[in-house]
Amino acid sequence: MGVMPVGRLLMNMSLPMMIAMLVQALYNVVDSYFVAKISQDALNAVGMSFPIQNLMIAVAVGTGVGVNAMLSRSLGEKNFEAANTAAGNGLLLAFLSGLIFIGAGQTLPRAFFLAQTQIPGIVEQGTVYLGICCTWSMGIFLGVMLDRLLQSTGRTALTMCTQGVGAVVNIVMDPVLIFGLGPFPEMGVAGAAVATVAGQIVGAVLSIVMNLCFNQELTFGLTYLKPQARVIGRIYSVGLPTMVMNSISSVTVFGMNKILIGFSDTATAVFSVYFKLQSFIFMPVFGLNNGMVPIIAYNYGARKPERILKTMKLSAVTAVCIMLVGLAAAELFPAQLLGLFEASDEMLSIGITALRIICTSFVFAGFCVVSCSVFQALGNGVLSMSVSIIRQLIVLLPVAFLLSRSGRLELVWLAFPIAEIFSVCLCVLFTRWIIKRVILPLNRAED
């Protein structure tokens, strides 16, 4: 972490995570690919479940980010007792979070769908799908936390294995359970949900094995599971902004679905398909960030500002290049991408325009995603949270609502690039501040 050339270190840390995230993106798309063959209502049911599923991910990842930053910094300072305590408290928090969502799965799904639409096919199928995903959600909470422990100690290749195996289980079981292949009954959207949670549980079990067998920097024991208010406070001081930031996406998607269904349920289906497709571009960037964060946190603890700055620069350039590839695909092949989801003529008419407009925001998004992760790694997660709140709640949703009053659906999609322009301006300002006030002073502190 502290001596390997930054470029090689970033590649070694990030490449396995980028591959794992691509596999994760693949099974998200595969879910919708097979569900779309049932009906457009089924596709909408799965797509409109996203806000709650994303909320689970927000809590899991936010807690994991806080543990990751604290653990990596403790290792950089050679404080192994603090690292063990952070890991133990993180596992406890993950378990408690899972219990909360298991309870929510028993009561929340139907009311959540009725708040979005009155279309019976969407409500019934969505209630079943979301109920299963919540009730069996412990796999995602423990899996994310255990993977973060591996990432914090530089074992990203192992997380590629755990996430990859979980994704393969999901991909294989999707058609089997949805359509009832072989001895399995035909379950429809319920089969998609069972396949999803099965992959998450398998990945979590594998992560337990990987940590116990190979994560030698950490010691696991009941002593470290004892909750410590100071440690939990430090975890959430970094992780809570990430939770809020990711949770805001749930509010945004819920709000966008309400706006779009006012035009047609096909418009919401297009929006759902966009989210699945954009994960192919954003997931590798998130994988890059997962490799970048422990490098920055470690070198912050080790007081090596030059390595922090070089990591930031290389990560930003790489992210922007990935995003440009995604932009090119959306502009050149929108009809082919939509065709993967049994797109009707109406969906193609709406979707081609939507993809070409929304994806122009990719030009700015790569830099913004990396910048926000840098803020979190350096203990300034509130900056990331501010960017997310302004982008999504203050700009994106209000602009989309105002443009929807024109009665022209194509104008609503312009809200995405408009919001991203605001976001990149904020990220530039905050990055300059963080370099001047947090990173460069490390040289003086070292002297």
Phi, psi and omega in degrees: 000325187255352186232332181296142175310135190301317181300314180291321179297316180297320179294314181298321182283322190268324187302313177299322180290324178295320178295316179299318180292326176296320177295320176300315179297323180299316182285336171297318180289320181299319175309305183290328179301312182283321180296325179298336179286343176283302179184166176291328176298319179295318177298318178294323181299315179291317181294322182280354172282347187307316183304319180285319177298319179294326178296320176299314179297321180300315180293316181296312183288321179300313176298318179297321178297317179298316178294317181301312182295316181293319182292314181297320179294320179296321178292322176298329178270001181063029179260084188287330178295317177296322179296316179297319180294319178298317180296315181296315179293326176297317178296320178298315180296322178297317180297315180295322178297318178300319179299321180298315183285333173298317176297319180297328181296341180275342188230334194275321195306311184297314179299323180297317181286324178295335177287344182258322186203159175250008180288116188303317182299321179289316183297312184294311182291322179294321179298316179296311183299310184290325178300317179293316182298323180283315185297328181249037187273356183301329180300320183289322182290312179290323181297314180298315182295314181295324176294323178295326177295321177294318180297320184296333180258015173086008184262058183289334178297326179289324177292330175299321179293312184295315180289323179296316179296317178300319180293320179297319177302315179298312183299317182291318185281339181306297182295328181298314184275328180292315186256355177073056179276146179063223183280357185274144179285156175285119186246351180064222182295333176298324177295323177297320179293316180297319178297320180297309183290330177297317178297320179294318181292318178299316178298320180294317179298318179295324178296323176300314181297316182297318180293316182292326185270327192236345184272078189284340179289340184249145175248126181257134179188162182299331181302321185278350177278348179295124184295134176236118186303321182295317181292314179298322177298318179292322178299313184280343175296329175265318187282329183299317175301324177295317177301311181298316182300313180286327179293328178301327177300325177296316178297318181297312181295318177302313180296317179296320178298320178296320179293313187288324182292344173293338175272306177185159177289341175293325178297320177292327177295319177298317179298320177298316180296319177303315182297323178293315183291319182293340178296333177296333180265316183287325183299316175299325177292321175296323175297319175301316179297320180298329175280329183286318188302310179295330177296312181293316181296318180298312183286339171290316177295327180273359179058059178232079186296327182295325178288326177296312183296320180293321178297318178300313183296312181297321180294317181296316180298316180297316181297317180296320178297318178298317181295324179294326175297316178297320178299315180298318180296318181292324182283327186268327188230044183296319182295319180294322179294316179292329180297340177295342186245035177053043185294129174283174178299322179294318179295322178295318181299316179284316190289323181299313177297317182299311182299316184294328179279309184300319187287351172297337178292343179299333181304324183260337191294325182301312179297320182294318181297315180294316181301315181296324177291325177297315179303317181294316182298331181264014175079019179241050182300337180297332176294317177298316180298319179298316179300314183294317180298313181296316183297312191266318185268327184268331182251299191301301184296312178299319179295317178299319180295314181297318179292330179293336180292345177287342183081005181249111184299322184298333179287332181299323182295338180295342180299331183291306177296327178298314180295323182290329176296316175300318182298315184292326177296317178295317182297322177297314180297315182291325179294317177299320179294317184292324178294315184289319189262338185244314187278306183299326177298345178297329177297316181292321179296325180291321178295000000 
